[in-house]
Amino acid sequence: MGIVEDAQNVKVLGSGTRFIVLGHGFGTDQSVWKHLVPHVIDEFRVVLYDNMGAGTTNPDYFDFERYSTLEGYAYDLIAILEELQIDSCIFVGHSVSAMVGAIASITRPDLFSKLIMISASPRYLNDVDYYGGFEQEDLNQLFEAIGSNYKAWCAGFAPLAVGGELESVAVQEFSRTLFNMRPDIALSVAQTIFQSDMRQILGLITVPCHILQSVKDLAVPVVISEYLHQHIAADSIVEVMSTYGHLPQLSSPDVVVPLLLKHIRNDIEA
């Protein structure tokens, strides 16, 4: 096993000649895909990994400078594919990993046959003629809350992000993985994600994109899915799901898993 694979807890499951690579969002780890994996391992080889900084990774390996931009994560993804000698994959990216996959696909389009984006946003901050959902003051308060009492912030943020009842299994699961992160790393990762602006790269994406978005999502307004569709250079399609929350693959697997399987198996009609 290579250094990158070891550091990022890479697992390859299933059988078949085609690869699916699953990238998770902020505050989670590869366990967020637990409802999808059983449905694809008979047909595909499935690659799971944890983003550096996730609670399941060694915090000593977290390089604050490298991960101050999303490019650091994109280079990790490319390194994983190279170490596993994968020459083409379907990449399913949740939240920040959707943009990470996009960056990686611009650098190495040969490695990706399709990008499936769940709850993706190129920019969270509102701007002139752009609605990202947050003002800078909102984000400053978010960072202040993470920095001052991480445990309390996790307890409040998890149900809002999942969009479920406090007692729901999905909320408990997200609370667990969120709280597993080291607080200073969580703050740094949140700042990198929420202050990022990837709008300028959308016109450089050449790999077909399937954009899946909850109808209601605390972090990503539903209009963002249409913005991505309009600005991505490659062929793209949007599916607004009848789900609530930012982690629909965890909170509404009965809706999301069949849709994901459809998008994994079907190519965009030319």
Long-range contacts (C-beta under 8 A, 24 or more apart in sequence): 2-83, 4-76, 4-79, 4-80, 4-83, 5-49, 5-80, 5-83, 5-84, 7-52, 7-57, 7-58, 7-61, 8-49, 8-50, 8-51, 8-52, 8-57, 8-76, 8-80, 9-48, 9-49, 9-50, 9-56, 9-57, 10-47, 10-48, 10-49, 10-80, 10-83, 10-84, 11-47, 11-48, 11-49, 12-45, 12-46, 12-47, 12-48, 12-84, 13-37, 13-41, 13-45, 13-46, 13-48, 14-40, 14-41, 14-42, 14-43, 14-44, 14-45, 14-46, 15-41, 15-42, 15-45, 16-42, 16-43, 16-44, 16-45, 17-45, 18-43, 18-44, 18-45, 18-88, 18-89, 18-90, 19-44, 19-45, 19-46, 19-47, 19-86, 19-88, 19-89, 19-90, 20-44, 20-45, 20-46, 20-47, 20-89, 20-90, 20-91, 20-92, 20-264, 21-46, 21-47, 21-49, 21-77, 21-80, 21-81, 21-86, 21-89, 21-90, 21-91, 21-92, 22-46, 22-47, 22-48, 22-49, 22-92, 23-49, 23-51, 23-77, 23-91, 23-92, 23-93, 23-94, 23-97, 23-98, 23-100, 23-101, 24-50, 24-51, 24-54, 24-94, 24-95, 24-97, 25-94, 25-95, 25-96, 25-97, 25-119, 25-246, 25-247, 26-95, 26-96, 26-189, 26-190, 26-193, 27-161, 27-174, 27-177, 27-178, 27-181, 27-186, 28-54, 28-94, 28-174, 28-177, 28-178, 28-247, 28-250, 29-54, 29-55, 29-56, 29-177, 29-180, 30-56, 31-173, 31-177, 32-94, 32-173, 32-177, 32-247, 32-249, 32-250, 33-249, 35-249, 35-250, 35-253, 35-256, 35-257, 36-92, 36-249, 36-253, 36-256, 36-257, 36-260, 39-257, 39-261, 40-261, 40-264, 44-90, 44-264, 47-80, 47-84, 47-86, 47-89, 49-80, 51-76, 51-96, 51-97, 51-100, 52-76, 53-181, 53-185, 53-186, 53-188, 53-189, 54-177, 54-180, 54-181, 55-177, 55-178, 55-179, 55-180, 55-181, 55-182, 56-177, 56-180, 59-182, 59-185, 62-182, 62-185, 64-188, 67-188, 67-189, 67-192, 68-188, 68-192, 69-192, 69-196, 70-96, 70-99, 70-100, 70-103, 70-192, 70-193, 70-196, 70-198, 71-103, 73-97, 73-100, 74-100, 74-101, 74-103, 74-104, 74-107, 75-104, 77-101, 77-104, 78-104, 78-107, 78-108, 78-111, 81-108, 81-111, 86-111, 87-111, 88-112, 88-113, 89-113, 90-114, 90-116, 90-264, 91-115, 91-116, 92-116, 92-118, 92-260, 92-264, 93-117, 93-118, 93-120, 94-118, 94-119, 94-247, 94-249, 95-119, 95-120, 95-121, 95-193, 95-219, 95-220, 95-246, 96-193, 96-196, 99-196, 99-198, 102-198, 102-201, 102-202, 102-205, 102-209, 103-198, 103-201, 105-205, 105-206, 105-207, 106-201, 106-204, 106-205, 106-206, 109-206, 109-207, 112-207, 113-207, 113-208, 114-207, 114-208, 114-209, 114-210, 114-267, 115-205, 115-207, 115-208, 115-209, 115-210, 116-209, 116-210, 116-212, 116-260, 116-263, 116-264, 117-209, 117-210, 117-211, 117-212, 117-228, 118-212, 118-213, 118-248, 118-249, 118-256, 118-260, 119-212, 119-213, 119-214, 119-217, 119-219, 119-220, 119-246, 119-247, 119-248, 120-211, 120-213, 120-220, 120-224, 120-225, 120-228, 121-219, 121-220, 121-224, 122-197, 122-198, 122-199, 122-201, 122-202, 122-224, 122-227, 122-228, 122-231, 123-196, 123-197, 123-198, 123-199, 124-193, 124-194, 124-195, 124-196, 124-219, 124-220, 125-194, 125-195, 125-197, 130-199, 130-227, 131-221, 131-223, 131-224, 132-221, 132-224, 133-219, 133-220, 133-221, 133-224, 134-194, 139-194, 139-195, 142-190, 142-194, 143-187, 143-190, 143-191, 143-194, 146-183, 146-186, 146-187, 146-190, 147-183, 147-187, 150-179, 150-183, 150-186, 150-187, 151-179, 154-178, 154-179, 160-218, 161-218, 161-219, 161-245, 161-246, 161-247, 162-245, 162-246, 162-247, 162-250, 162-251, 163-214, 163-216, 163-217, 163-218, 163-244, 163-245, 163-246, 163-251, 164-244, 164-245, 164-251, 168-251, 170-245, 170-247, 170-250, 170-251, 171-251, 173-250, 174-247, 174-250, 199-231, 202-228, 202-231, 202-232, 202-233, 203-231, 203-232, 203-233, 204-233, 205-232, 205-233, 205-234, 206-233, 206-234, 207-234, 208-234, 208-235, 208-236, 208-267, 208-268, 209-234, 209-235, 209-236, 209-237, 210-236, 210-237, 210-239, 210-263, 210-268, 211-236, 211-237, 211-238, 211-239, 212-238, 212-239, 212-241, 212-248, 212-256, 212-259, 212-260, 212-263, 213-238, 213-239, 213-240, 213-241, 214-240, 214-241, 214-243, 214-244, 214-245, 214-246, 214-248, 215-240, 215-241, 215-242, 215-243, 215-244, 216-244, 216-245, 217-244, 217-245, 217-246, 218-245, 218-246, 219-246, 220-246, 235-268, 235-270, 236-268, 237-268, 239-263
